[in-house]
Amino acid sequence: MSNALGISAVTAVLQSMLYNIYAQGAPQYPDLGQGQIPVSAVAPDIIQKSLDSGSGDQLQVNLFLHQVTPNAAWRNVDLPSLAPDGKTRLRNPPLALDLHYLLTAYGAKDCEAEALLGYAVQFLHETPILAREQIRKTLANPSTTIPFSGLLATSGLADQIEMIKITPATLGREELAWLWTALKADYRPTFPLLVTVVLIQAQHTLLSALPVLQRVVAAQPNLLPPLPTLIEIDPPNGQPAASLGDNVTVRGINLAGATGITLGNSHLGIHQTLTPLINVKDTSFQFTVPPPQPTPTDIPAGIYVASAQAPQGPDVLSTNGLPLAIAPKITSSPATLASGSGITVTIGCAPFVRVGQEALLLIGGQEAPADPFTTPTNSPSFTFAKLQPTGGPVPVRLRIDGIDSPSIDMIKSPPEFAAPFIQVT
């Protein structure tokens, strides 16, 4: 595949080959002038400025890349591949691009521009495909002066799986008029062409999956998945999130062989497997979220992806992943607070709040962010810019990365708010 220099390499090859064509053809047209006819690859407005100032060549051919578009045939060849965890990128499909050029001829006398353009069009007609060896030789020894020609030789253009093809393009009068108006240059005889396809692929190291050792195909008389599969995760007591120390129930199919469950959170950089499991059955099992710790080694609050581990023969299969929220818990808080401005409240919590996590304290409907901290803490402080009286005890909640501490008793019917409460007087 080509690297990021593939686009520039295509332009350099075409520019160099056109230069050679004019060097051979110019003697057959003595009226075209003396010496080599320059072939450039710049925007037409740059040439326009040199012509207006009188410093430019009267005879000149210019190759201008005016548009780059995705190649329709290659863009859906494949999807980005991911590891079984669904997050780790293995490889992306190549970036497939079509290059749209304007080939323009400049001449000061009658028929000169037409003659120059004729040579170019004939060359493109007779060279519909750029051969690989031709690309290598041209990039190794370009006929024109290219500032970084040595670097273009490493573009990999000659080695990509698709060969470079040149086809005429068609632009209507409105498109041409719009282009030349946008370029702020006077229109000259122009031949539009399409070069396809440049395949750009990252050269950095990526992960690669191992080959499959054995493929086993089996039929079953139902629609149930043949492999261990998770269906739902239920925190206890009807809560939407689990707390440290809770027993969580996992339901699914073919779970009898499950030996552990893995909790992953890419934002926090956590990938932890919990064992042993409790009450393992074919349709369910339970596990215990580790209890709070006196040091910041506990599992932080946040959203996790949970997947079970189930040995099958010499391998260990990972099931599909389901989201599991782990909520913070307020361990200590004041019963009453005085209203006013700049009121600071310190609470105890579990687990520790990590640096970089978003922490908010909500007293009823009043909210304040955590004061800055540089190390994990289980006693964050919060400063309310203006704390209003509540008229009675109201629920207090700690929100970490969008997960609220438990504040509703879901067992009672109807549910009702549960401790802790704070009254602002």
C-alpha atoms as one frame of an Amber mdcrd trajectory, in Angstrom:
protein
   0.000   0.000   0.000   0.984   3.615  -0.408   1.674   5.890   2.508   0.603
   9.510   2.940   3.000  10.587   0.154   1.054   8.584  -2.459  -0.909  11.610
  -3.677   2.216  13.699  -4.144   3.966  10.765  -5.827   1.217  10.504  -8.479
   1.575  14.203  -9.293   5.371  13.914  -9.457   5.221  10.928 -11.826   2.780
  12.615 -14.196   4.754  15.865 -14.136   8.033  14.106 -14.868   6.597  11.988
 -17.688   4.961  15.015 -19.332   8.285  16.807 -19.135   9.925  13.973 -21.099
   7.139  13.954 -23.687   7.614  17.630 -24.463  11.377  17.234 -24.594  10.922
  14.664 -27.369   8.083  16.409 -29.172   9.203  20.034 -29.163  11.686  19.687
 -32.084   8.797  18.620 -34.324   7.185  22.005 -33.627   9.926  24.587 -34.123
   7.380  27.411 -33.833   6.745  26.496 -30.232   9.951  28.234 -29.198  13.463
  27.363 -28.141  14.535  25.220 -25.209  12.650  22.901 -22.911   8.991  23.632
 -22.284   8.411  23.886 -18.518   5.903  21.560 -16.870   4.660  22.713 -13.474
   2.322  21.343 -10.825   1.048  24.433  -9.034  -2.243  26.277  -8.713  -3.239
  28.270 -11.839  -3.393  31.539  -9.901   0.352  31.255  -9.224   1.024  30.964
 -12.954  -1.418  33.806 -13.597   0.578  36.102 -11.305   3.859  35.264 -13.040
   2.298  35.849 -16.460   0.855  39.201 -15.366   4.223  40.308 -14.023   6.044
  39.215 -17.186   8.345  36.853 -15.274   6.626  33.645 -16.376   7.302  31.465
 -19.420   5.205  32.178 -22.489   4.954  28.436 -23.167   4.039  26.275 -20.212
   2.028  23.220 -19.209   0.550  22.937 -15.747  -0.892  19.925 -13.898  -3.170
  20.958 -11.038  -4.839  18.634  -8.514  -8.125  20.380  -7.861 -10.070  17.682
  -5.979  -9.571  14.461  -4.021 -12.566  12.146  -3.522 -13.113   8.706  -1.931
 -13.075   5.816  -4.363 -16.592   4.361  -4.515 -15.448   0.785  -5.229 -12.916
   0.554  -2.401 -14.532   2.573   0.369 -16.855  -0.294   1.414 -14.459  -3.182
   0.865 -14.095  -3.814   4.581 -14.862  -2.417   8.006 -12.324  -1.546  10.696
 -11.458  -4.747  12.539 -11.648  -4.923  16.330 -10.370  -7.331  18.951 -12.861
  -9.541  20.854 -13.191  -6.838  23.525 -14.892  -4.660  20.895 -12.615  -1.679
  21.588  -9.051  -2.488  20.588  -8.440  -1.565  16.945  -6.696  -4.229  14.934
  -6.585  -2.722  11.455  -8.384  -0.184   9.292  -9.181  -0.719   5.609  -6.994
   1.335   3.257  -7.949   4.907   2.456  -8.897   4.743  -1.249  -8.748   8.036
  -3.140  -9.453   9.291  -6.646  -7.410  12.281  -7.840  -8.989  14.883 -10.113
  -6.567  16.962 -12.195  -6.728  19.893 -14.579  -4.111  19.828 -17.338  -3.720
  23.329 -18.732  -1.582  24.630 -21.610  -0.314  28.223 -21.843   0.822  29.847
 -25.087   1.343  33.426 -26.312   0.898  32.846 -30.059  -1.696  31.290 -32.324
  -2.204  27.552 -31.874   0.685  27.158 -29.396  -1.487  26.217 -26.409  -3.507
  23.818 -28.564  -0.333  22.077 -29.747   0.948  21.686 -26.212  -2.397  20.345
 -25.053  -2.491  17.911 -27.969   0.799  16.347 -26.920  -0.489  15.918 -23.369
  -3.827  14.413 -24.404  -2.111  11.988 -26.776   0.266  10.915 -24.012  -2.601
  10.307 -21.597  -4.538   8.357 -24.225  -1.556   6.110 -24.918  -0.692   5.684
 -21.236  -3.941   4.626 -19.549  -2.060   2.722 -16.862   1.145   3.672 -15.073
   3.300   0.550 -14.952   4.932  -0.274 -11.632   8.473  -0.228 -13.025   7.727
   3.063 -14.736   6.678   4.580 -11.410   9.788   3.267  -9.659  12.182   4.638
 -12.289  10.435   7.998 -12.454  10.436   8.506  -8.712  14.051   7.376  -8.447
  15.199   9.772 -11.185  12.570  12.455 -11.850  13.052  14.615 -14.925  11.887
  17.749 -13.126  13.208  19.373 -10.002  11.098  18.182  -7.072  12.157  19.468
  -3.632  11.636  16.111  -1.878  11.916  13.632  -4.751  14.044  11.283  -2.666
  11.294  11.022  -0.088   8.647  10.292  -2.743  10.556   7.152  -3.744   9.511
   5.702  -0.372   5.796   6.359  -0.966   5.073   2.722  -1.913   2.968   3.849
  -4.882   4.453   1.241  -7.220   3.775  -1.574  -4.759   0.103  -1.040  -3.942
  -2.316  -3.779  -4.949  -4.216  -1.604  -7.451  -2.393  -0.086 -10.414  -2.722
   3.614 -11.188  -5.174   4.254 -14.024  -5.700   7.490 -15.989  -9.055   8.263
 -17.585 -10.468  11.438 -19.166 -13.041  13.259 -17.083 -15.923  15.452 -18.153
 -16.637  18.844 -16.624 -19.577  20.936 -17.771 -19.369  24.612 -18.550 -20.762
  25.554 -15.165 -18.219  23.392 -13.314 -15.335  24.802 -15.350 -16.574  28.333
 -14.866 -16.907  27.797 -11.133 -13.436  26.268 -10.886 -11.649  29.022 -12.753
 -13.593  31.693 -10.888 -12.588  30.117  -7.583  -8.970  29.888  -8.775  -8.951
  33.602  -9.648  -7.150  32.911 -12.909  -7.928  33.465 -16.591  -9.258  30.406
 -18.378  -6.832  28.532 -20.655  -7.272  25.384 -22.782  -7.791  22.642 -20.202
  -8.159  18.875 -20.179  -9.686  17.338 -17.018  -8.525  13.853 -16.048  -9.115
  11.314 -13.307  -6.360   9.237 -11.708  -7.512   6.227  -9.712  -6.930   4.654
  -7.255  -4.404   5.642  -4.579  -4.542   3.271  -1.601  -3.142   4.808   1.572
  -2.669   2.660   4.646  -1.013   3.462   7.953   2.477   2.065   8.308   2.574
   2.044  12.119   2.420  -1.217  14.041  -1.048  -2.564  14.785  -2.320  -5.686
  16.460  -3.098  -8.689  14.330  -5.327 -11.626  15.185  -3.878 -15.137  15.196
  -5.130 -17.561  12.537  -8.033 -19.871  13.410  -6.798 -23.325  14.465 -10.047
 -25.184  13.881 -13.475 -24.365  12.512 -16.369 -26.321  13.987 -19.776 -26.064
  12.304 -22.797 -27.505  14.102 -26.578 -27.335  13.753 -29.061 -27.007  16.606
 -32.866 -27.285  16.626 -33.544 -23.900  18.279 -32.628 -20.244  18.027 -30.649
 -20.099  21.268 -26.990 -19.105  20.916 -24.679 -22.132  21.122 -21.998 -20.251
  23.094 -22.178 -18.720  26.574 -24.138 -15.481  26.240 -25.089 -12.771  28.724
 -28.615 -11.353  28.567 -28.912  -9.017  31.567 -27.122  -7.862  34.709 -29.233
  -7.085  37.782 -27.826  -5.113  40.727 -29.512  -6.010  44.049 -32.616  -4.392
  45.555 -33.851  -3.063  42.221 -31.105  -0.448  42.097 -29.947   0.813  38.690
 -26.303   0.538  39.762 -24.284  -1.750  42.003 -22.246  -0.543  44.997 -19.031
  -1.954  46.422 -19.733  -5.167  48.310 -23.008  -5.920  46.472 -23.942  -9.316
  45.095 -24.858  -8.856  41.418 -26.941 -11.366  39.454 -26.042 -12.141  35.854
 -28.533 -13.938  33.611 -27.863 -15.608  30.296 -27.552 -18.847  28.362 -25.010
 -21.700  28.635 -23.372 -20.168  31.700 -22.777 -23.416  33.612 -19.071 -23.377
  32.819 -18.438 -19.734  33.728 -15.513 -19.240  36.107 -15.131 -15.454  36.336
 -16.374 -12.105  35.139 -14.241  -9.317  33.744 -14.997  -5.633  34.320 -13.435
  -3.210  31.876 -13.406   0.588  31.769 -11.174   2.092  29.077 -11.570   5.630
  30.461 -10.137   4.582  33.828  -7.733   2.026  32.353  -9.224  -0.829  34.389
  -9.495  -4.449  33.261 -10.151  -6.683  36.274 -11.408 -10.261  36.486 -13.477
 -11.197  39.551 -13.555 -14.754  40.938 -15.043 -16.938  42.262 -18.614 -16.852
  41.040 -21.593 -17.765  43.232 -24.551 -20.062  42.473 -23.394 -20.856  38.973
 -26.202 -22.298  36.851 -26.847 -22.706  33.170 -29.011 -19.576  33.099 -27.467
 -17.391  35.803 -24.713 -16.798  38.316 -23.786 -14.190  40.908 -20.604 -12.345
  41.743 -19.590  -9.950  44.488 -18.238  -6.503  43.756 -15.130  -6.169  45.979
 -15.880  -4.242  49.196 -14.414  -0.800  49.978 -10.716  -0.656  50.806  -8.828
   1.731  53.107  -6.485   2.543  50.226  -7.273   3.583  46.625  -7.088   0.003
  45.340 -10.865  -0.438  45.140 -12.868  -0.416  41.920 -13.746   3.211  41.031
 -17.295   4.297  40.361 -18.235   4.439  36.686 -19.625   2.495  33.738 -18.033
  -0.893  33.065 -18.371  -3.515  30.364 -18.883  -6.902  31.987 -18.154 -10.175
  30.178 -17.988 -13.707  31.597 -15.069 -16.097  31.160 -15.952 -19.706  30.268
 -13.270 -22.363  29.584 -13.920 -24.621  26.609 -11.242 -27.239  26.143  -7.813
 -25.584  26.165  -9.322 -22.155  25.448 -11.105 -19.574  27.585 -14.038 -17.910
  25.831 -15.173 -14.381  26.603 -18.882 -13.786  26.302 -20.519 -10.689  24.929
 -20.235  -7.599  27.082 -23.057  -5.820  28.941 -22.887  -2.463  30.727 -22.690
  -2.395  34.513 -22.772   0.817  36.524 -20.894   0.907  39.824 -22.177   3.724
  42.015 -20.385   5.664  44.708 -21.695   5.526  48.262 -21.764   8.311  50.811
 -20.277   6.996  54.073 -20.511  10.190  56.130 -22.151  13.570  55.717 -23.350
  16.438  57.936 -26.992  16.361  59.032 -27.468  20.137  58.841 -25.807  23.028
  57.019 -26.145  26.773  57.248 -27.218  28.536  54.079 -25.091  31.253  52.545
 -22.408  31.978  49.981 -19.196  29.958  49.556 -20.382  27.051  51.736 -17.904
  24.136  51.706 -19.150  20.615  52.431 -16.866  17.629  53.034 -18.253  14.105
  52.819 -16.891  10.600  53.172 -17.365   8.220  50.259 -16.463   4.848  48.822
 -14.801   4.061  46.549 -11.979   6.589  46.302 -12.518   9.307  43.719  -9.691
   9.190  41.170  -7.978  12.220  39.662  -9.724  13.051  36.375 -13.139  11.773
  37.461 -16.008  14.251  37.465 -17.441  14.545  40.979 -20.591  16.489  41.929
 -22.504  16.811  45.199 -26.264  17.345  45.006 -28.212  18.556  48.043 -31.797
  18.301  46.926 -31.663  20.109  43.579 -28.589  22.235  44.404 -25.343  21.092
  42.812 -21.649  21.878  43.294 -18.508  20.414  41.665 -15.681  18.939  43.711
 -12.875  21.204  44.803  -9.604  20.439  42.939  -7.624  17.443  44.214  -4.348
  15.914  43.002  -4.472  12.451  44.609  -7.274   9.877  44.994  -9.537  10.864
  47.857 -12.388   9.333  49.856 -13.252  12.650  51.519 -13.813  15.157  48.711
 -14.977  18.679  49.471 -17.516  20.725  47.531 -18.028  24.486  47.595 -21.502
  25.848  46.864 -21.420  29.359  45.444 -24.805  30.077  47.056 -26.518  27.433
  49.162 -30.244  28.046  49.661 -32.347  26.826  52.632 -34.219  23.607  51.916
 -37.123  23.918  54.376 -36.496  20.401  55.679 -34.272  17.347  55.182 -33.590
  16.577  51.509 -31.716  13.659  49.889 -28.016  14.167  49.262 -26.342  12.439
  46.336 -22.771  12.014  45.169 -22.449  11.829  41.390 -19.208  10.353  39.977
 -18.796  10.248  36.200 -22.563  10.502  35.824 -23.417   7.701  38.319 -25.408
   8.769  41.396 -25.041   7.241  44.839 -28.162   5.265  45.940 -30.838   7.657
  47.215 -34.102   5.739  46.593 -35.421   2.666  48.404 -36.666   0.596  45.447
 -37.937  -2.269  47.652 -40.758  -0.241  49.166 -43.937   0.307  47.179 -44.147
   3.022  46.158 -40.404   3.779  46.228 -39.292   6.523  48.570 -36.158   8.544
  49.224 -33.631   6.935  51.564 -30.781   8.231  53.725 -28.583  10.176  53.759
 -30.425  13.489  54.194 -29.184  17.032  54.752 -31.182  20.000  55.947 -30.020
  23.488  54.962 -31.212  26.114  57.423
